[in-house]
Amino acid sequence: MIFNRRWFPLAGALALVLGLSACERPPVDSVQSGYRGTGMVQVYNPRTVVQQIPNNQPPESAPPAADAGPRARDIFKNVQVLGDLSVGAFTRHMAAITAWVSPAEGCAYCHNLAEMSDDSKYTKVVARRMLQMTQDINANWKTHVAGTGVTCYTCHRGLNVPAQIWTQAVPQDKRSDFIGNLNQSNAPAKSVAYASLPNDPFTSYLANKGLARTIKVGADTALPTGHVASLQATEGTYGLMMHMSDSLGVNCTYCHNTRNFGAWDESTPKRTTAWHGIRMVGGLNETYLDPLAPVFPAHRKGPMGDVAKVNCATCHQGAYKPLYGAAMAKDYPELLKTVAAVQAPPTVAAADPLRAVLYFDVGSPALKTDQAVELDRVVASLKQAPTTQAVISGYHSASGTLAQNQDLAKRRAFAVRDALSARGIEPARVVLEKPQQTEANLAGEDPSARRVEVTVK
């Protein structure tokens, strides 16, 4: 009994420590932003802020270059953006981008050093569009970025790929719908600050400005007509709000009055800024990033085949203002102009359920793992129409030895035939045509010639 009494205080202290382990350790700072009694107060943890400070320091800008002399487009080849700058100003800007995005790799990250005008590296095509996107933000979204503006460093912070990006989440496996729709809930993730809310608030709200779901948690009328008032919509909205709060390092009262979250006339001006920011992000993803899908290689895409996109955290990275409001763009006035005309990247053609084009590596008859989606679409069409056939046509380049090229084209066609068979398509429904030669690029290797086409007829 004495032994038990001795351990009671220790057990009580241990329970208290465990109970408080998930709480904020004092001291914390608070800033009153509204009338007392309305909960309009921001709470900051000084230890968290100190950890963020090094990542939010803007780099020192290089001295401005003279605007005299010939233009960059007249001296260098294939300059589609910033070509109106002087050679000195253009060189200064290229050096800045290298420091912002690829300090380790240097110019070679985007450029073929043997021929700087070459566009063979996808990173150069992407960089060109990102420059346009930066100009668009600074010139046309002052309702969100005001006069501060952004540069490449705002998102990249010295990294090739920004630390905070997102791709479409893998849909739930409902097992013939027996499990039901979990709505991505109860799977805590960083995207919603580890809350038990739908952990992909981005696809619904930030993927497309034109098709974005309405952000709303309450109905204006008694009956569900003309508005969003479902529990799922409410959970999705709260998930997005958790992302925004975590991305900016603030709580709800940064934008809202807790007395009435929905009332705009009782909210802070920052709520209007956030409203424009949501639409800006959706527009950027829709206009600049999604159209780059044909440019990005498979290893740079998400599990659903889409390219990485931006959200609030991409620029803010835990700070209420990116880089605590440092006005970097003023030192690069070329980024404050309207978007320059540039050759648009290739657009994504609508997927044809009756046709698939599969590309192969040099000298290889092996199917790539990322081509499963192409084949699965054709297989679905074949299974829906049991009387149809799959016609397989192998192509090869006009360069090289004809016999070797034809043999390689056959082996690639056989690989596709075997893949269809593995997916349940009977051999009798597969027709193999003779290898066909392309006419392009007689002098060298033609990537488009290393292909097999599958057509449902």
C-alpha positions in Angstrom: 0.0 0.0 0.0 2.9 2.3 0.8 4.5 1.5 -2.5 1.3 2.5 -4.4 1.0 5.8 -2.5 4.5 6.7 -3.5 3.8 6.2 -7.1 0.4 8.1 -7.2 2.0 11.6 -7.6 4.4 10.4 -10.3 1.5 8.8 -12.2 -0.6 11.9 -11.9 2.3 14.0 -13.2 2.9 11.7 -16.1 -0.8 11.8 -17.0 -0.7 15.6 -16.9 2.3 15.7 -19.3 0.6 13.3 -21.7 -2.6 15.3 -21.6 -0.8 18.6 -22.4 1.6 17.1 -25.0 -0.7 18.1 -27.9 -1.2 21.7 -26.7 0.7 24.8 -27.7 3.6 25.3 -25.3 3.5 28.8 -23.9 4.4 31.6 -24.2 2.4 32.6 -27.3 1.8 36.1 -28.8 -1.5 37.5 -29.8 -2.6 40.4 -31.9 -6.1 42.0 -31.5 -7.6 42.7 -35.0 -11.2 43.5 -34.1 -13.5 44.4 -31.3 -12.9 42.6 -28.0 -15.4 39.9 -27.4 -15.7 38.9 -31.1 -12.7 36.6 -31.1 -10.9 38.8 -33.6 -7.4 37.9 -32.4 -4.4 36.2 -34.1 -2.4 33.8 -32.0 1.3 33.2 -33.0 3.8 30.8 -31.6 7.2 32.6 -31.5 9.1 29.3 -31.9 7.2 28.5 -35.1 7.8 32.0 -36.5 11.5 31.8 -35.8 11.8 28.5 -37.7 10.1 30.2 -40.8 12.3 33.3 -40.9 15.3 31.8 -42.8 13.0 30.4 -45.5 11.3 33.8 -46.0 14.4 35.9 -46.6 14.5 37.4 -50.2 17.8 37.1 -52.0 19.8 40.3 -52.8 19.0 41.7 -56.2 21.8 42.3 -58.7 22.4 46.0 -59.7 20.2 47.0 -62.6 21.6 46.8 -66.1 21.6 49.6 -68.7 18.7 49.6 -71.1 21.0 50.9 -74.0 22.1 48.8 -76.9 20.6 46.1 -79.1 17.6 44.0 -77.9 18.1 40.4 -76.8 15.9 39.0 -79.5 18.2 40.6 -82.1 21.3 39.1 -80.7 20.3 35.7 -79.3 18.2 33.1 -81.2 14.8 31.8 -80.2 14.1 34.4 -77.4 10.3 34.3 -77.1 10.0 36.0 -73.7 11.8 39.1 -72.4 13.3 39.6 -75.9 12.6 43.4 -75.7 15.2 43.7 -72.9 18.7 45.0 -73.7 21.4 42.3 -73.8 22.7 43.3 -70.4 19.3 43.3 -68.8 18.4 40.0 -70.4 21.6 38.4 -69.2 21.0 39.8 -65.7 17.5 38.3 -65.6 18.8 34.9 -66.8 21.4 34.9 -64.0 18.7 35.7 -61.5 16.5 32.8 -62.7 19.4 30.5 -62.4 20.0 31.5 -58.8 16.3 31.3 -58.0 15.5 28.0 -59.6 18.7 26.0 -60.3 21.6 27.2 -58.3 23.3 23.8 -58.4 22.7 22.9 -62.0 23.2 26.3 -63.5 22.0 27.2 -67.0 22.2 23.5 -68.0 19.0 22.8 -66.1 17.0 24.4 -68.9 19.4 24.8 -71.8 21.4 22.7 -74.1 24.8 24.3 -73.6 25.9 23.2 -77.0 23.1 25.1 -78.7 21.3 27.5 -76.3 18.4 28.1 -78.8 17.5 24.4 -78.7 14.1 23.7 -77.1 14.6 19.9 -76.6 14.7 20.2 -72.8 11.2 20.2 -71.4 12.4 22.4 -68.5 13.0 25.3 -71.0 9.5 25.1 -72.4 8.1 25.1 -68.9 10.3 27.9 -67.7 9.1 30.1 -70.6 5.5 29.6 -69.6 6.3 30.2 -66.0 7.8 33.5 -66.9 4.5 34.4 -68.7 2.6 33.2 -65.6 4.6 35.5 -63.4 4.0 38.5 -65.7 0.2 37.6 -65.7 0.1 37.5 -61.9 1.9 40.9 -61.5 0.0 42.7 -64.2 -3.5 41.3 -63.9 -3.9 40.0 -60.3 -3.1 43.1 -58.3 -6.3 42.5 -56.4 -4.3 39.7 -54.7 -0.6 40.6 -55.0 -1.1 44.4 -54.9 2.1 46.2 -55.8 4.4 43.7 -54.1 4.3 41.2 -57.0 6.1 37.9 -57.3 9.2 36.5 -59.0 10.3 32.9 -59.7 11.9 32.9 -56.2 8.6 33.4 -54.5 7.6 29.8 -55.3 11.0 28.1 -55.9 13.2 29.4 -53.1 16.3 27.9 -54.8 14.6 24.6 -55.7 14.0 23.1 -59.2 10.5 22.2 -58.1 8.6 24.3 -55.5 8.3 22.6 -52.2 4.5 23.1 -52.1 2.7 21.7 -55.1 -0.2 19.2 -55.6 -1.6 16.7 -58.0 -5.0 15.1 -58.3 -5.6 12.4 -55.6 -6.2 8.8 -56.4 -10.0 8.1 -56.3 -11.2 5.9 -53.5 -11.4 2.2 -54.1 -15.1 1.5 -53.1 -14.9 -2.2 -53.7 -18.1 -2.4 -55.8 -19.5 0.4 -53.7 -19.8 -1.8 -50.6 -17.6 0.6 -48.6 -19.5 3.7 -49.5 -18.1 7.1 -50.3 -15.7 8.2 -47.6 -15.3 11.6 -49.3 -11.5 11.4 -48.6 -12.3 12.0 -44.9 -10.7 10.4 -41.8 -7.3 10.2 -43.6 -5.4 13.1 -42.0 -3.0 14.8 -44.3 -0.7 17.8 -44.4 -3.0 19.3 -47.1 -5.7 20.0 -44.5 -3.5 20.5 -41.5 -4.1 16.8 -40.5 -7.7 17.4 -39.8 -10.3 14.6 -40.4 -11.6 16.5 -43.4 -11.5 15.6 -47.1 -7.8 15.7 -47.8 -8.0 16.9 -51.4 -9.7 20.3 -51.3 -7.7 21.4 -54.4 -9.3 19.4 -57.2 -12.7 20.8 -56.4 -11.8 24.4 -55.7 -8.4 25.2 -57.2 -8.0 23.2 -60.4 -10.1 25.2 -62.8 -11.4 28.8 -62.4 -14.3 28.2 -64.7 -15.4 24.9 -63.2 -14.5 25.4 -59.6 -17.1 24.3 -57.0 -18.9 27.0 -55.1 -17.4 27.6 -51.7 -20.2 27.7 -49.3 -21.3 26.1 -46.1 -24.8 27.5 -45.5 -27.9 27.8 -47.6 -29.7 31.0 -48.4 -33.1 29.4 -48.9 -34.9 26.6 -47.1 -35.0 24.2 -50.1 -31.8 23.0 -51.9 -32.2 24.9 -55.1 -29.5 27.0 -56.8 -27.0 26.7 -54.0 -24.6 24.3 -52.4 -25.7 23.1 -49.0 -24.7 19.5 -48.6 -22.6 18.1 -45.8 -19.9 17.0 -48.3 -19.7 20.6 -49.7 -19.4 21.9 -46.1 -16.6 19.5 -45.3 -14.8 20.3 -48.5 -15.0 24.0 -47.8 -13.6 23.5 -44.3 -10.8 21.4 -45.8 -9.9 24.3 -48.1 -10.0 26.8 -45.2 -7.7 24.5 -43.1 -5.3 24.5 -46.0 -5.4 28.3 -46.3 -5.0 28.8 -42.6 -2.0 26.4 -42.4 -0.4 27.8 -45.6 -0.5 31.4 -44.2 0.3 30.5 -40.6 -2.9 32.2 -39.3 -6.2 31.2 -37.8 -9.7 31.8 -39.1 -9.9 35.3 -37.7 -7.3 36.6 -40.1 -10.2 36.9 -42.6 -13.4 36.2 -40.6 -15.3 37.6 -37.7 -16.2 34.6 -35.5 -19.5 36.2 -34.5 -20.7 35.6 -38.1 -18.3 33.8 -40.4 -20.5 34.3 -43.5 -21.1 38.0 -43.2 -18.8 39.9 -45.6 -19.5 43.3 -44.0 -18.2 42.0 -40.7 -15.1 40.3 -42.2 -11.6 41.8 -42.6 -10.4 43.2 -45.9 -8.1 40.2 -46.1 -11.1 38.1 -46.9 -11.6 40.0 -50.2 -7.9 39.5 -51.0 -8.3 35.7 -50.3 -11.3 35.6 -52.6 -9.3 37.0 -55.5 -6.4 34.6 -54.6 -8.6 31.5 -54.9 -9.7 32.6 -58.3 -6.2 33.5 -59.3 -4.8 30.1 -58.4 -7.6 28.3 -60.3 -7.0 30.5 -63.4 -3.2 29.8 -63.3 -3.7 26.1 -63.0 -6.2 26.1 -65.9 -4.3 28.5 -68.2 -0.6 27.7 -67.6 0.0 24.4 -65.8 -2.6 21.9 -67.1 -1.9 22.7 -70.8 1.7 21.6 -70.1 0.7 18.0 -69.6 2.2 16.9 -73.0 5.5 18.6 -72.2 6.2 17.0 -68.8 7.7 13.5 -68.6 5.8 10.8 -66.8 8.0 10.9 -63.7 7.0 14.5 -63.1 3.3 13.8 -63.2 1.0 12.7 -60.4 -0.6 9.2 -60.0 -3.5 10.3 -62.1 -1.3 11.6 -65.0 -1.8 15.3 -64.3 0.9 17.9 -63.9 1.8 19.4 -60.5 -0.2 22.6 -59.8 -0.1 25.5 -57.4 -2.1 26.3 -54.2 -1.9 28.8 -51.5 1.1 27.2 -49.9 3.2 27.3 -53.1 3.8 31.0 -52.6 3.1 31.6 -48.9 4.9 28.6 -47.4 3.6 29.3 -43.9 3.9 33.1 -43.9 0.9 35.4 -43.9 2.6 37.2 -46.9 5.1 35.4 -49.1 8.6 36.4 -48.0 6.9 38.6 -45.4 5.9 41.0 -48.1 9.3 41.7 -49.6 8.8 43.6 -52.8 11.2 41.7 -55.1 9.3 42.3 -58.3 10.1 46.0 -58.3 13.8 45.2 -59.0 12.7 43.2 -62.1 10.3 45.6 -63.9 10.2 43.3 -66.9 8.0 40.9 -64.7 5.5 43.6 -64.1 4.5 43.9 -67.8 1.6 42.2 -69.5 2.1 38.7 -70.8 4.3 38.5 -73.9 3.1 36.6 -76.9 4.8 33.2 -77.2 4.3 29.9 -79.0 1.7 27.9 -77.1 2.7 24.5 -75.9 1.0 21.5 -77.6 -2.6 21.0 -76.4 -3.9 17.7 -75.1 -6.1 16.0 -77.7 -9.3 14.4 -76.4 -8.7 10.8 -75.6 -10.0 8.5 -78.3 -11.6 5.3 -76.9 -11.0 3.5 -80.2 -7.4 4.3 -80.7 -4.1 4.2 -78.8 -0.6 5.3 -79.8 2.2 3.7 -77.8 5.8 5.0 -78.0 8.9 3.0 -77.3 12.5 3.7 -76.3 15.4 3.5 -78.8 16.1 -0.2 -79.6 13.6 -1.4 -77.1 10.4 -3.5 -77.6 9.3 -3.2 -74.0 6.1 -1.4 -73.1 6.4 1.5 -70.7 4.5 1.3 -67.4 2.9 4.7 -68.0 1.1 3.4 -71.2 -1.3 1.3 -69.2 -4.0 4.0 -69.3 -3.8 4.1 -73.2 -4.3 0.3 -73.4 -7.0 0.1 -70.8 -9.1 2.6 -72.7 -8.9 0.5 -75.8 -9.6 -2.7 -73.9 -12.7 -1.1 -72.4 -14.0 -0.3 -75.9 -13.2 -3.9 -77.1 -15.1 -5.4 -74.2 -18.1 -3.2 -74.7 -18.3 -4.3 -78.4 -17.5 -8.0 -78.6 -17.7 -8.1 -82.4 -14.9 -5.6 -82.9 -11.2 -6.3 -83.5 -8.0 -4.6 -82.4 -5.8 -3.8 -85.4 -2.1 -3.4 -84.4 0.3 -1.4 -86.7 4.0 -1.2 -85.9 6.0 1.7 -87.3 9.8 2.2 -87.7 12.1 5.0 -88.9 13.5 5.2 -92.4 17.0 5.5 -91.0 19.1 2.5 -90.3 18.9 -1.1 -91.5 15.5 -2.0 -93.0 15.6 -5.7 -91.8 16.5 -4.7 -88.2 13.9 -1.9 -88.1 11.1 -4.3 -89.4 12.1 -6.9 -86.8 12.0 -4.4 -84.0 8.6 -3.1 -85.2 7.3 -6.7 -85.1 8.6 -7.3 -81.6 6.9 -4.1 -80.4 3.6 -5.1 -82.0 3.9 -8.5 -80.4 4.4 -6.8 -77.0 1.2 -4.9 -77.5 -0.6 -8.1 -78.6 0.6 -9.9 -75.4 -0.5 -7.0 -73.3 -4.0 -7.1 -74.8 -4.1 -10.8 -74.2 -3.2 -10.3 -70.6 -6.1 -8.0 -70.2 -8.6 -10.7 -71.5 -8.7 -9.9 -75.2 -8.8 -13.2 -77.2 -6.0 -13.7 -79.8 -8.6 -14.2 -82.5 -9.7 -10.5 -82.0 -6.2 -9.2 -82.6 -5.0 -8.4 -86.2 -1.3 -7.7 -86.8 -0.5 -5.6 -89.8 2.9 -5.5 -91.6 5.5 -3.1 -90.2 5.2 0.4 -91.8 8.0 2.9 -92.4 7.7 6.6 -91.6 8.9 9.2 -94.0 10.2 11.7 -91.5 13.8 12.3 -90.4 15.8 10.2 -92.8 19.1 11.6 -91.4 18.6 10.7 -87.7 16.5 9.1 -85.0 12.7 10.0 -85.2 10.9 9.5 -81.8 7.5 9.5 -83.5 8.6 6.5 -85.6 9.1 4.3 -82.5 5.4 3.6 -82.1 2.7 1.1 -82.3 -0.9 2.1 -83.1 -3.9 0.1 -81.9 -7.2 0.8 -83.6 -10.6 -0.7 -82.7 -12.5 -1.6 -85.8 
